[in-house]
Amino acid sequence: MTEPCPSCGLLDRVQHVPAAYHGGHSYYRGRGPAVAVPAGDGVVVTNSQVSGVTVTAVARALDPFPPPRRGGGLLAAAIALALAGSCCLLLPLSAADDPPPGGAAAKALGFTVLSLPAFAVYVAVGVLVWLSVRRVRAHRRQRRGVPAARQVWEQGWFCHRCGGVYFADAGRLLTPAHFRHLVARAGGYDR
């Protein structure tokens, strides 16, 4: 059993944080409206499937987990830029057969100037790959910290009357944002 809420002194609207979090998720599934689609000489009537999750504000405020990592957008951009850089390399290679007037120095300068766009694109690719590696490492660090964060999270109690979280041994009411910060600090992903 837990201690009553330190703010209101009552226990009737107090709930364990994991129970308040999981209780705030509702899953639904059903059929959407009928839609008539013209098909040749006739009409095809279809019903769409509708499904999803609704999350209450309390559950969202008590979410202990780090935000999900986005997909490979940086890596896709790096690949697209690398392809563009390869196309930019065609410009100096095509000018190699038609040297500019002025001798070898002018040829080297022209080749260098025509190679600058490709070089800039490859530098950008390197930066994107570096950012992607940093993001993957940060995500791994966050995932390693989830068990420690979960231990702190599971010790919390939420008072629905006061809208705050407290620990049974602490004796003061925390805002859900402060509680999440403590959980994130325990997991090492508060940065």
MIDOSE-1310 file (N, C-alpha, C; in nm, 2 decimals, decimal comma, always signed):
residues 191
mtep	+0,08/-0,12/+0,00/+0,00/+0,00/+0,00/+0,09/+0,12/+0,00; +0,03/+0,23/-0,04/+0,11/+0,35/-0,05/+0,06/+0,46/+0,05; +0,14/+0,56/+0,06/+0,10/+0,67/+0,14/+0,00/+0,76/+0,07; -0,09/+0,83/+0,14/-0,18/+0,92/+0,07/-0,11/+1,04/+0,00
cpsc	-0,18/+1,10/-0,09/-0,12/+1,21/-0,16/-0,07/+1,32/-0,07; +0,05/+1,37/-0,08/+0,11/+1,47/+0,01/+0,04/+1,61/-0,01; -0,03/+1,63/-0,12/-0,10/+1,76/-0,14/-0,24/+1,76/-0,07; -0,33/+1,66/-0,11/-0,46/+1,66/-0,06/-0,48/+1,57/+0,06
glld	-0,39/+1,48/+0,09/-0,39/+1,39/+0,20/-0,49/+1,28/+0,18; -0,54/+1,26/+0,06/-0,64/+1,15/+0,04/-0,58/+1,04/-0,04; -0,64/+0,93/-0,05/-0,59/+0,81/-0,12/-0,69/+0,76/-0,22; -0,81/+0,81/-0,22/-0,91/+0,75/-0,31/-0,89/+0,77/-0,46
rvqh	-0,82/+0,88/-0,50/-0,80/+0,91/-0,64/-0,65/+0,89/-0,68; -0,58/+0,81/-0,60/-0,44/+0,78/-0,63/-0,42/+0,65/-0,71; -0,34/+0,65/-0,80/-0,32/+0,54/-0,89/-0,17/+0,52/-0,92; -0,12/+0,40/-0,92/+0,01/+0,37/-0,95/+0,04/+0,42/-1,09
vpaa	+0,16/+0,48/-1,12/+0,19/+0,55/-1,24/+0,18/+0,45/-1,36; +0,23/+0,33/-1,36/+0,21/+0,24/-1,47/+0,07/+0,21/-1,50; -0,02/+0,20/-1,40/-0,16/+0,18/-1,42/-0,22/+0,30/-1,48; -0,19/+0,42/-1,44/-0,25/+0,54/-1,50/-0,20/+0,55/-1,64
yhgg	-0,08/+0,52/-1,67/-0,02/+0,53/-1,81/-0,09/+0,43/-1,90; -0,10/+0,30/-1,86/-0,16/+0,20/-1,95/-0,31/+0,22/-1,96; -0,37/+0,27/-1,85/-0,52/+0,29/-1,85/-0,56/+0,41/-1,94; -0,46/+0,49/-1,98/-0,49/+0,60/-2,06/-0,48/+0,57/-2,21
hsyy	-0,46/+0,45/-2,25/-0,45/+0,41/-2,39/-0,58/+0,33/-2,42; -0,65/+0,37/-2,53/-0,76/+0,30/-2,57/-0,74/+0,26/-2,72; -0,77/+0,14/-2,75/-0,75/+0,09/-2,89/-0,89/+0,08/-2,96; -0,90/+0,12/-3,08/-1,03/+0,11/-3,15/-1,00/+0,06/-3,29
rgrg	-1,11/-0,01/-3,34/-1,11/-0,06/-3,47/-1,25/-0,07/-3,52; -1,27/-0,03/-3,64/-1,41/-0,04/-3,70/-1,41/-0,01/-3,85; -1,53/+0,01/-3,90/-1,55/+0,03/-4,04/-1,58/+0,18/-4,06; -1,52/+0,23/-4,17/-1,55/+0,37/-4,20/-1,67/+0,38/-4,29
pava	-1,70/+0,49/-4,34/-1,82/+0,51/-4,43/-1,80/+0,44/-4,56; -1,91/+0,40/-4,62/-1,91/+0,34/-4,75/-1,87/+0,44/-4,86; -1,79/+0,40/-4,95/-1,74/+0,49/-5,06/-1,77/+0,42/-5,19; -1,84/+0,50/-5,28/-1,87/+0,44/-5,42/-1,76/+0,49/-5,51
vpag	-1,70/+0,39/-5,58/-1,59/+0,42/-5,67/-1,63/+0,37/-5,81; -1,63/+0,47/-5,91/-1,67/+0,43/-6,04/-1,56/+0,33/-6,10; -1,61/+0,22/-6,16/-1,53/+0,12/-6,22/-1,59/+0,07/-6,35; -1,54/+0,13/-6,46/-1,59/+0,09/-6,59/-1,73/+0,13/-6,61
dgvv	-1,82/+0,04/-6,63/-1,97/+0,07/-6,65/-2,04/+0,07/-6,52; -1,98/+0,02/-6,41/-2,05/+0,01/-6,29/-1,99/+0,09/-6,18; -2,03/+0,06/-6,06/-1,98/+0,13/-5,94/-1,94/+0,02/-5,84; -1,83/+0,04/-5,77/-1,79/-0,06/-5,67/-1,80/+0,02/-5,54
vtns	-1,86/-0,04/-5,44/-1,88/+0,02/-5,31/-1,79/-0,05/-5,21; -1,71/+0,03/-5,15/-1,61/-0,02/-5,05/-1,63/+0,04/-4,92; -1,59/-0,03/-4,82/-1,58/+0,02/-4,68/-1,44/+0,02/-4,63; -1,40/+0,13/-4,57/-1,26/+0,14/-4,53/-1,25/+0,09/-4,38
qvsg	-1,13/+0,04/-4,35/-1,11/-0,01/-4,21/-1,05/+0,11/-4,14; -1,09/+0,13/-4,02/-1,04/+0,24/-3,93/-0,99/+0,18/-3,80; -0,87/+0,21/-3,77/-0,81/+0,16/-3,64/-0,71/+0,26/-3,59; -0,69/+0,26/-3,46/-0,59/+0,35/-3,40/-0,59/+0,34/-3,25
vtvt	-0,52/+0,43/-3,19/-0,50/+0,44/-3,05/-0,53/+0,58/-3,00; -0,61/+0,60/-2,90/-0,63/+0,73/-2,84/-0,55/+0,73/-2,71; -0,49/+0,84/-2,68/-0,40/+0,85/-2,56/-0,45/+0,97/-2,48; -0,48/+0,95/-2,35/-0,53/+1,06/-2,27/-0,41/+1,16/-2,24
avar	-0,44/+1,28/-2,20/-0,34/+1,37/-2,16/-0,25/+1,32/-2,04; -0,32/+1,25/-1,95/-0,25/+1,20/-1,83/-0,14/+1,09/-1,88; -0,19/+1,00/-1,97/-0,09/+0,90/-2,01/+0,02/+0,96/-2,09; -0,01/+1,06/-2,17/+0,10/+1,13/-2,25/+0,19/+1,20/-2,15
aldp	+0,14/+1,26/-2,04/+0,23/+1,33/-1,95/+0,31/+1,24/-1,87; +0,27/+1,11/-1,85/+0,34/+1,01/-1,77/+0,43/+0,92/-1,86; +0,44/+0,94/-1,99/+0,52/+0,86/-2,08/+0,66/+0,85/-2,03; +0,72/+0,74/-2,00/+0,85/+0,73/-1,95/+0,96/+0,71/-2,05
fppp	+0,92/+0,68/-2,17/+1,01/+0,64/-2,27/+1,06/+0,76/-2,35; +1,19/+0,75/-2,40/+1,24/+0,85/-2,49/+1,16/+0,86/-2,62; +1,16/+0,98/-2,68/+1,08/+0,98/-2,81/+1,13/+0,89/-2,91; +1,05/+0,83/-2,99/+1,10/+0,73/-3,09/+1,19/+0,80/-3,19
rrgg	+1,28/+0,72/-3,24/+1,38/+0,76/-3,33/+1,31/+0,77/-3,47; +1,34/+0,87/-3,54/+1,29/+0,89/-3,68/+1,36/+0,79/-3,77; +1,30/+0,77/-3,88/+1,35/+0,67/-3,98/+1,48/+0,72/-4,04; +1,52/+0,66/-4,14/+1,65/+0,69/-4,20/+1,65/+0,80/-4,30
glla	+1,59/+0,92/-4,26/+1,59/+1,03/-4,35/+1,72/+1,09/-4,38; +1,81/+1,09/-4,28/+1,94/+1,15/-4,30/+2,02/+1,06/-4,40; +2,01/+0,93/-4,38/+2,08/+0,83/-4,46/+2,03/+0,84/-4,61; +1,90/+0,85/-4,62/+1,84/+0,86/-4,76/+1,89/+0,99/-4,82
aaia	+1,90/+1,10/-4,75/+1,95/+1,23/-4,80/+2,10/+1,21/-4,84; +2,17/+1,14/-4,76/+2,32/+1,12/-4,79/+2,33/+1,04/-4,92; +2,25/+0,94/-4,94/+2,26/+0,86/-5,06/+2,22/+0,95/-5,18; +2,11/+1,03/-5,17/+2,07/+1,11/-5,28/+2,18/+1,21/-5,31
lala	+2,24/+1,27/-5,21/+2,35/+1,37/-5,24/+2,47/+1,30/-5,30; +2,50/+1,18/-5,26/+2,61/+1,11/-5,32/+2,59/+1,08/-5,47; +2,47/+1,05/-5,50/+2,43/+1,03/-5,64/+2,45/+1,17/-5,72; +2,40/+1,27/-5,65/+2,42/+1,41/-5,72/+2,56/+1,44/-5,73
gscc	+2,65/+1,41/-5,63/+2,79/+1,44/-5,64/+2,85/+1,36/-5,75; +2,81/+1,24/-5,77/+2,86/+1,16/-5,88/+2,83/+1,22/-6,01; +2,71/+1,28/-6,02/+2,67/+1,35/-6,15/+2,76/+1,48/-6,16; +2,79/+1,54/-6,05/+2,87/+1,66/-6,06/+3,02/+1,63/-6,10
lllp	+3,06/+1,51/-6,08/+3,19/+1,47/-6,12/+3,20/+1,45/-6,27; +3,09/+1,43/-6,34/+3,09/+1,42/-6,48/+3,13/+1,55/-6,55; +3,11/+1,66/-6,49/+3,14/+1,79/-6,55/+3,29/+1,81/-6,56; +3,38/+1,79/-6,46/+3,52/+1,80/-6,49/+3,58/+1,69/-6,58
lsaa	+3,52/+1,57/-6,57/+3,57/+1,46/-6,65/+3,54/+1,49/-6,80; +3,42/+1,55/-6,83/+3,39/+1,58/-6,97/+3,48/+1,70/-7,02; +3,53/+1,78/-6,94/+3,61/+1,89/-6,98/+3,76/+1,85/-6,99; +3,79/+1,73/-6,95/+3,93/+1,69/-6,96/+3,98/+1,67/-7,11
ddpp	+3,89/+1,63/-7,20/+3,92/+1,61/-7,34/+3,94/+1,75/-7,41; +3,88/+1,85/-7,36/+3,88/+1,98/-7,43/+3,96/+2,08/-7,34; +4,09/+2,08/-7,34/+4,16/+2,17/-7,24/+4,14/+2,31/-7,28; +4,14/+2,40/-7,18/+4,13/+2,54/-7,20/+4,26/+2,60/-7,25
pgga	+4,26/+2,71/-7,32/+4,39/+2,77/-7,36/+4,46/+2,82/-7,23; +4,59/+2,81/-7,24/+4,67/+2,86/-7,13/+4,77/+2,76/-7,07; +4,77/+2,64/-7,12/+4,86/+2,54/-7,08/+4,82/+2,46/-6,96; +4,91/+2,39/-6,90/+4,88/+2,29/-6,79/+4,83/+2,36/-6,67
aaka	+4,88/+2,48/-6,63/+4,83/+2,55/-6,51/+4,68/+2,58/-6,53; +4,64/+2,63/-6,64/+4,50/+2,66/-6,67/+4,41/+2,54/-6,67; +4,47/+2,43/-6,72/+4,39/+2,30/-6,72/+4,37/+2,25/-6,57; +4,47/+2,26/-6,49/+4,46/+2,22/-6,35/+4,36/+2,31/-6,28
lgft	+4,37/+2,44/-6,30/+4,28/+2,53/-6,24/+4,13/+2,51/-6,28; +4,11/+2,49/-6,41/+3,98/+2,46/-6,46/+3,92/+2,33/-6,41; +4,01/+2,23/-6,40/+3,96/+2,10/-6,34/+3,93/+2,12/-6,19; +4,01/+2,20/-6,12/+3,98/+2,22/-5,98/+3,85/+2,30/-5,96
vlsl	+3,83/+2,40/-6,04/+3,70/+2,48/-6,03/+3,58/+2,40/-6,06; +3,59/+2,31/-6,17/+3,48/+2,23/-6,20/+3,45/+2,12/-6,10; +3,55/+2,08/-6,02/+3,54/+1,97/-5,93/+3,48/+2,03/-5,79; +3,48/+2,16/-5,77/+3,43/+2,21/-5,64/+3,29/+2,17/-5,61
pafa	+3,19/+2,18/-5,70/+3,06/+2,14/-5,66/+3,05/+1,99/-5,61; +3,12/+1,90/-5,68/+3,12/+1,76/-5,64/+3,19/+1,75/-5,50; +3,30/+1,82/-5,48/+3,36/+1,82/-5,35/+3,27/+1,87/-5,24; +3,20/+1,98/-5,26/+3,10/+2,03/-5,17/+2,99/+1,94/-5,14
vyva	+2,94/+1,87/-5,24/+2,84/+1,77/-5,22/+2,89/+1,65/-5,13; +3,01/+1,61/-5,16/+3,07/+1,50/-5,08/+3,10/+1,54/-4,94; +3,13/+1,66/-4,91/+3,14/+1,71/-4,77/+3,01/+1,71/-4,70; +2,90/+1,75/-4,78/+2,77/+1,74/-4,72/+2,73/+1,60/-4,69
vgvl	+2,76/+1,51/-4,78/+2,73/+1,37/-4,75/+2,80/+1,32/-4,63; +2,93/+1,36/-4,61/+3,00/+1,32/-4,49/+2,94/+1,37/-4,36; +2,89/+1,50/-4,37/+2,83/+1,56/-4,25/+2,70/+1,48/-4,22; +2,62/+1,45/-4,32/+2,49/+1,37/-4,30/+2,52/+1,23/-4,25
vwls	+2,62/+1,17/-4,29/+2,65/+1,04/-4,24/+2,70/+1,05/-4,09; +2,78/+1,15/-4,06/+2,82/+1,17/-3,93/+2,70/+1,20/-3,84; +2,60/+1,28/-3,88/+2,49/+1,31/-3,80/+2,40/+1,18/-3,78; +2,39/+1,10/-3,89/+2,32/+0,98/-3,87/+2,38/+0,88/-3,77
vrrv	+2,51/+0,87/-3,77/+2,58/+0,79/-3,68/+2,56/+0,84/-3,54; +2,57/+0,97/-3,52/+2,54/+1,03/-3,39/+2,40/+1,00/-3,34; +2,31/+1,01/-3,43/+2,17/+0,98/-3,39/+2,15/+0,84/-3,35; +2,21/+0,74/-3,42/+2,20/+0,60/-3,39/+2,26/+0,57/-3,26
rahr	+2,38/+0,63/-3,23/+2,45/+0,61/-3,10/+2,36/+0,67/-2,99; +2,31/+0,78/-3,00/+2,22/+0,84/-2,90/+2,10/+0,75/-2,87; +2,04/+0,70/-2,98/+1,93/+0,61/-2,96/+1,97/+0,48/-2,89; +2,08/+0,43/-2,92/+2,13/+0,31/-2,84/+2,15/+0,34/-2,69
rqrr	+2,21/+0,46/-2,67/+2,23/+0,50/-2,53/+2,10/+0,51/-2,45; +2,00/+0,57/-2,52/+1,86/+0,58/-2,46/+1,80/+0,45/-2,43; +1,81/+0,36/-2,53/+1,76/+0,22/-2,51/+1,82/+0,15/-2,39; +1,96/+0,17/-2,37/+2,03/+0,11/-2,26/+1,98/+0,16/-2,13
gvpa	+1,93/+0,29/-2,13/+1,89/+0,35/-2,00/+1,74/+0,32/-1,97; +1,67/+0,26/-2,06/+1,53/+0,24/-2,03/+1,50/+0,15/-1,90; +1,58/+0,05/-1,88/+1,55/-0,03/-1,76/+1,57/+0,05/-1,63; +1,67/+0,13/-1,62/+1,69/+0,21/-1,50/+1,58/+0,32/-1,49
arqv	+1,54/+0,37/-1,60/+1,43/+0,47/-1,60/+1,30/+0,41/-1,56; +1,28/+0,29/-1,60/+1,16/+0,21/-1,57/+1,15/+0,19/-1,42; +1,26/+0,16/-1,35/+1,26/+0,13/-1,21/+1,21/+0,26/-1,13; +1,26/+0,38/-1,17/+1,22/+0,50/-1,11/+1,07/+0,52/-1,14
weqg	+1,03/+0,51/-1,27/+0,90/+0,53/-1,31/+0,79/+0,44/-1,24; +0,83/+0,32/-1,21/+0,74/+0,23/-1,15/+0,72/+0,26/-1,00; +0,80/+0,34/-0,94/+0,79/+0,38/-0,80/+0,69/+0,50/-0,78; +0,65/+0,56/-0,89/+0,56/+0,68/-0,88/+0,42/+0,65/-0,86
wfch	+0,35/+0,74/-0,79/+0,21/+0,74/-0,77/+0,15/+0,87/-0,83; +0,03/+0,85/-0,90/-0,03/+0,97/-0,96/-0,16/+1,00/-0,89; -0,18/+1,12/-0,84/-0,30/+1,17/-0,78/-0,39/+1,24/-0,88; -0,50/+1,18/-0,92/-0,59/+1,24/-1,02/-0,66/+1,36/-0,97
rcgg	-0,67/+1,38/-0,84/-0,74/+1,50/-0,78/-0,64/+1,62/-0,80; -0,52/+1,60/-0,76/-0,42/+1,71/-0,77/-0,34/+1,72/-0,90; -0,34/+1,61/-0,98/-0,27/+1,62/-1,11/-0,12/+1,61/-1,10; -0,07/+1,55/-0,99/+0,07/+1,54/-0,97/+0,11/+1,40/-0,94
vyfa	+0,24/+1,38/-0,93/+0,31/+1,25/-0,91/+0,39/+1,27/-0,78; +0,39/+1,16/-0,70/+0,48/+1,16/-0,59/+0,53/+1,02/-0,57; +0,64/+1,01/-0,49/+0,70/+0,89/-0,45/+0,65/+0,86/-0,30; +0,63/+0,74/-0,27/+0,57/+0,71/-0,14/+0,66/+0,75/-0,03
dagr	+0,79/+0,75/-0,05/+0,89/+0,79/+0,06/+0,93/+0,93/+0,05; +0,89/+1,01/-0,05/+0,94/+1,14/-0,07/+0,86/+1,25/+0,01; +0,73/+1,25/-0,01/+0,65/+1,34/+0,07/+0,62/+1,48/+0,00; +0,65/+1,49/-0,13/+0,61/+1,62/-0,20/+0,56/+1,58/-0,33
lltp	+0,47/+1,66/-0,38/+0,40/+1,64/-0,51/+0,48/+1,70/-0,62; +0,51/+1,63/-0,73/+0,58/+1,67/-0,84/+0,48/+1,69/-0,96; +0,52/+1,79/-1,05/+0,44/+1,80/-1,17/+0,48/+1,68/-1,26; +0,39/+1,64/-1,35/+0,43/+1,53/-1,44/+0,55/+1,56/-1,52
ahfr	+0,57/+1,68/-1,56/+0,69/+1,72/-1,64/+0,82/+1,70/-1,55; +0,81/+1,74/-1,43/+0,93/+1,72/-1,34/+0,95/+1,57/-1,31; +0,85/+1,49/-1,30/+0,86/+1,35/-1,28/+0,92/+1,29/-1,40; +0,88/+1,33/-1,52/+0,94/+1,27/-1,64/+1,09/+1,31/-1,65
hlva	+1,12/+1,43/-1,61/+1,26/+1,47/-1,61/+1,34/+1,38/-1,51; +1,29/+1,35/-1,40/+1,36/+1,26/-1,30/+1,38/+1,12/-1,36; +1,27/+1,07/-1,43/+1,28/+0,94/-1,50/+1,38/+0,94/-1,61; +1,38/+1,05/-1,69/+1,48/+1,06/-1,80/+1,62/+1,07/-1,74
ragg	+1,64/+1,14/-1,63/+1,77/+1,15/-1,57/+1,82/+1,02/-1,52; +1,73/+0,94/-1,47/+1,77/+0,80/-1,42/+1,81/+0,71/-1,54; +1,74/+0,74/-1,65/+1,78/+0,66/-1,77/+1,89/+0,71/-1,85; +1,94/+0,83/-1,82/+2,05/+0,89/-1,89/+2,01/+0,95/-2,03
ydr	+1,88/+0,97/-2,05/+1,84/+1,04/-2,18/+1,77/+1,17/-2,16; +1,82/+1,24/-2,06/+1,76/+1,38/-2,03/+1,83/+1,49/-2,11; +1,93/+1,45/-2,18/+2,00/+1,56/-2,26/+1,93/+1,60/-2,38
